[in-house]
Amino acid sequence: MAAWIFIAVMGTWSFLNFLFVFKEPPASVRHFFRVPALFVFLPEKWVMPAGRLFAGLAGTGLTIFLAYRLL
């Protein structure tokens, strides 16, 4: 049961990362959508979109892997 909840939360977080690639998230949830530090070396206008896209892809991959292996 707990694995399903974790996978659902991880999948929702990944989907929201894709949603906020080109749109800034609301201030109340902005701290949940930080980008990996590696992306600070990109041009300023690409830091947030590329970082969130990467985080969304990594989260989706992790969600699929965990769903396949754990469930």
N, C-alpha and C positions, 0 to 999 in steps of 0.2 A: 504494500500500500504506500509506504513512504517513498519508494522508488518512483511510482507513478506521479506523485506530487512533485518530486524534484524534477522529473523529466518535463512535466507540464510547465513548471515555473521557468526552467531553462529554455524551453521552446518559446514561451511568451517573451522572455527577455531577448532572445535572438530575433524574433519577429519585430519587436519594437526597435531594435538596433537598425534593422533594415528600413523601418518606417521613418526613423530620425536621421537618415543619411543626409538628406538635403534640407531638412526642416529641423530647426532647433527645438529640443524638448522643453516642456514647461519647467519653470524654475523649481517647482516642488519635487521633480523627479530627475533633474539634470545630473545629480551626483551619482546616479545608477548607471549612467551611460558615458563613462570616461573612456578615453582611447589609450591604447598601449603607448608607452613612452617612445618607442621606436619611430612613431609617425611625426614627431616634432621636427624632424629633419626635412620634411616635405615643405613645399611652398604653403604659405599661411592659409590660402583658400582651400587647400586639399587636406589639411591635417584632420579636421573633424570628419568629413565624408569618408576618407580612406580608412581612418581608424575605426569608425563605426561599421563600415562595410566589412572590414577584416574581423571585427569582434562578432558581427552577425554571422559571418560564414563559419568562424571557428566555433561559435556557440551552436549553430545548426549541426555542424559535423559532430560535435561532442554529444549533442542530444540524440542524433541518429545512432551513433556508436553505443551509447549507454542503453538506449531502448533495445537495440539488437542484442547486446551482450547480457544485460541484466534481466530482461523480461522474457 
